[in-house]
Amino acid sequence: MKIEQIYTGCLAQGAYYIESQGEVAIIDPLREVQSYLDRAKEDKATIKYIFETHFHADFVSGHLTLAQKTGAPIIYGPNAETSFPSTIATDGQEFKLGNLTIKALHTPGHTMESTTYLLKNEKGKDVAIFSGDTLFLGDVGRPDLAQKAANMTKEDLAGMLYDSLRNKIMPLADDVVVYPAHGAGSACGKNMMKETVDTLGNQKKMNYALRADMTREEFVKELTDGLLPPPAYFPLNVRMNKEGYESIDQVIAQGNNALSPKEFELAANETGALVLDVRHQKDFVKGHIPRSIFIGLNGSFAPWVGALIKDVLQPILLVAPEGKIEEAITRLSRVGFDNTLGYLKGGYEAWQAAGKEIDTLKSIPATELAKKHKANANTPILDVRKKTEYLSEHIQGAENAPLSELNNHLAKLPKEETFYVHCAGGYRSVIASSILKAKGIHNLVDVAGGFKAIRPTSLPTSDFVCPTTL
């Protein structure tokens, strides 16, 4: 028996490869499927099943491409409806994989079709659960994303999740291993642990949602309290996962289109494409194409693209480092952004060499901001971290405008006075600054290094509050 977690940090997503006696099951595959095909070939094995725990909202799954390349059936749990051939398992249905058995446990609540897959060994002993977004480590799936449950409230779905956990998962033995679909950083939960594998017994001790003495009412309140609005691209990804999508090979072929600076500029003007700069933030600060948006590959690239660009049909033109074009196109396609039209041949340097208009972003170290604040305590500071980060600790007097909600705070920004933008480490502040500059707001300065660099300075900060108590 072989169980391999294939974890993608950018999406905080776990896919799974299970092999027994030359037969393979893939659970929640990523859109690019070649790695699964290669693994099966190395094992001299055949991919027999493709299991989906639910209709994913935060990424486009590779189930269709993998089925086309292998002939393996796509299996969903009860209540699922697809526009392509699929097997809809019944609650408790078992699937043989070599000398192993995979049992479908219908666990609705995160979504109506959410299903946990229980793996049994050759002796019939429960070994592991692949819990999708039903059970995370330290948390459970949010109950406000179910597209099929439009006539149900998040409280109704939370109640269903309470029953699913207590009737289907908590009765399992403590030594059963939990393999979730996501880890810390995913927008599908609120407070996940950084670990990606654990035992169910430890989760019963550590996970607030699995407290033995927890009432249904307490569970519903805790689960629904403090939920941030889901990213706008989520419903679009659900639709693609239910109805289908283009082959990733076609998407890459379309986007892998080298354009000279002149062709690039013409394409941007004619198509209304968004110019997306995916270089490191330090390079963007030094120079970039005017009105381009920065979201660097070195950070949580795909989730921020989805949260900020929102429309998966938006045409995109890329400014990327050499050798990173295909990676950028692939990572865009993971969250459904398939309309990459091409990239700037030779990168930003070619644009600059062609004598085209350029822009820069003024950036200062935190020590310089401290000096300015000492001279003028009313120096305007914009903190673009999440609300919980801000509440935990912030510069006194700073305005909080979380990056995901930046547009809601535009009216509060100083009209002429220079203001200073910071995040935790310097990535999000450059994203925010690029968006503001694209909107014609130029009286801003980035604070390099973010709050990590700010903390050791003389800038006055609020008393620290542990984020887990917020």
ABEGO torsion letter per residue (X at the ends): XBBBBBBBAAAGBBBBBBBBGGBBBBBGBBABAAAAAAAAAAAGBBBABBBBABBBAABBBAAAAAAAAAGBBBBBBBGBBBABBBBBBBBGBBBBBEABBBBBBBBBGABAABBBBBBBBAAGBBABBBAEAABBBGBBBBAAABAAAAABBAAAAAAAAAAAAAAAAAABBAABBBBBABBBGBAABABBBABABBBAAAAAAABAAABAABBAAAAAAAAABGBBBBBAAAAAAAAAAAAEBBBAAAAAAAABBBBBAAAAAAAAAAAGBBBBBABBAAAAAABBBBGBBBBBAABBAAAAAAAAAGBAABBBBBBBBBGAAAAAAAAAAAAGBAABAEBBBGEAAAAAAAGBBBBBBBBBBAAAAAAAAAABAABBBBBABBAAAAAABBBBGBBBBBAAAAAAAAAABBAABBBBBBBAAGAAAAAAAAAAAAAGBABBBBBBGEAAAAAABABBBBBBBBAAAX
